[in-house]
Amino acid sequence: MKRTALLLSALLAAVPASAQPTEKTNDQATEEGREKNNQLAQDAALTSKVHTALANDVGLKTLRAINVDSDKGVVTLKGRVDSEDTKQRAEAVAKRVSGVSAVKNELRVKGG
């Protein structure tokens, strides 16, 4: 009986040491939070730069129909525009903006 109790005690003492989950430290979680916030801020700034460039080129009326989204340098253009030329111009303008690594042109031409 003592032998079983001793063995059981030894097993229970060993389990917590080997079965502890790997948890992030507060410093790691804080750093990940900072990185995420920095990326979100960079994406928002890039979206604003693309909006400004589009407003200067295609005009404010057309810009209202274009939704711009940025994710780690990749800009997505969505919405409806009046012509294929406007669609291509919007993509070209977005590609020229500093910080844009790629453009996904999902614009659709009205009536097309």
Secondary structure, DSSP 8 states (H G I E B T S, - for coil): -HHHHHHHHHHHHHHHHHH------HHHHHHHHHHHHHHHHHHHHHHHHHHHHHHHHT-HHHHTTEEEEEETTEEEEEEEES-HHHHHHHHHHHHHSTT--EEEEEEEETT-
